[in-house]
Amino acid sequence: LERIEDLGPDEVISVYTDGPFVDLCRGPHVPSTGRIRHFKLLHAAGAYWRGDERRQMLQRIYGTAWFTKEDLEGYLRRLEEAKKRDHRVLGKQLDLFSIQEEVGPGLILWHPKGAMVNFQLRRFIEDVILERGYQLVYTPNVTREELFLRSGHLPLYAENQFPAMAAGEGEAEGVRYRVKPMNCPMHVLIYASQQRSYRDLPIRLAEIANVYRNERSGTLHGMLRVRGLSMDDAHLFLREDQIEQEIFQLLDIVELVLGKTFGLSYRLDLATRPPKKLGTDATWDQAERALEQALKHRGATYRLDQGGGAFYGPKIDIKFNDAIGREWQGATIQLDFEQPERFGLEYTGEDNRPHRPVMIHRAIYGTLERFVGFLIEHFAGAFPLWLAPEQVRVLPISDVQASAARVLHERLRAAGIRSHLDERNETLNYRIRDGELQKVPYMAVVGQREAEAGSVAARGRGEGKKQVVLPVAEFVAKLQEEVRTRSLTPLV
Ligand SMILES: [Zn+2]
């Protein structure tokens, strides 16, 4: 009844019954639960009524039903597989990251190994975009609240923002600060800080920045849904006649990163105006048409996601599949006529008169938290060499080879390879097993023969006892090549 009270007076209300059970539901329902043949109850959990911890506790039972036995079994197998790849479990096992009560829910502590993956991803995307005319900027994590009122994020986006903070000493009484949920308005101010000419455009400002969103603690999930996000963000300021070429460049970057580098298959969704939005229908028409045209001229296939746009403009969302067929939300390309209007952005045209630029908000990984969470599950923790926090583990068979192993370790490091020397007083088998558990791409075993010949016995991850003996120089060269090309398959 509480739900019904929330609905408008003209709302159509449907109720389904099955024996004594009455369900307030949009439907449809099966006429009888007896028709469901292939099902399994998965787990039960307590939940608060309407997610409010001050309300009654309910018992929620989760189950799944399929048309055939094979479909049900296939689904359960995928669940099992997904459980083995769970980034929260692997994150702990591989010592990549943690979430700790003392810091707070949804806030990631990147441990050295996870931080290395994060760092490599940053370096890669920054190299890619700097080659394509982007410029890096850095902006603060907190800002005066007025900035978000001007951009329209407040009050529209208020529920996702952390509450306001009082101003610092020496400022006016009423001034409030917010930790930023987005970078857009700050990049806008950098654009607006000087006179721009049509010849300067496009201007592409990029920043991998921390932003904070006040998600309900019940919706948080490992690295996949967090409160502190590192976005690989950028804002592009362009003339209207540059929209298409810019979208093409963005789709090229998406293909390079997701398609070529990670070997992912992905699809494009064109998301149009949502019910809660800024701006007039005329500007929305214009923006939606521009994106659609760019996709058509590109010859790209895409799906329409009616009402899925951002509140300031339509967008192209890129969704990709992981190794076990689950779909993930990745890159996003959002066209915005609204922010330039609100901030009165201008450039001087060829006609010597002021014109309004168009803005694109875009992220390729989305957030590093989510993308690394995805990569952990996609690769089941076995990162390709260029991303692996530890690339080679050097193992002397016994003390006798300790100095030869150390020389190899130093040589690998000098060559830019992340090498770790394991000279613990444990058996070789024990140390190999440990390296396998840590999913290290290569183990370099140094025995008497290798020490004398200046060679190495290399074992690839997942190759069992198979090993390749090769000269150290060749080993190093192959590793470097595998890293340089960001190969997904081992070269040694
Ligand atoms: Zn933005």
Boltz pocket constraint, residues with backbone or C-beta under 6 A from the ligand:
constraints:
  - pocket:
      binder: B
      contacts: [[A, 182], [A, 183], [A, 184], [A, 234], [A, 235], [A, 361], [A, 362]]
      max_distance: 6.0
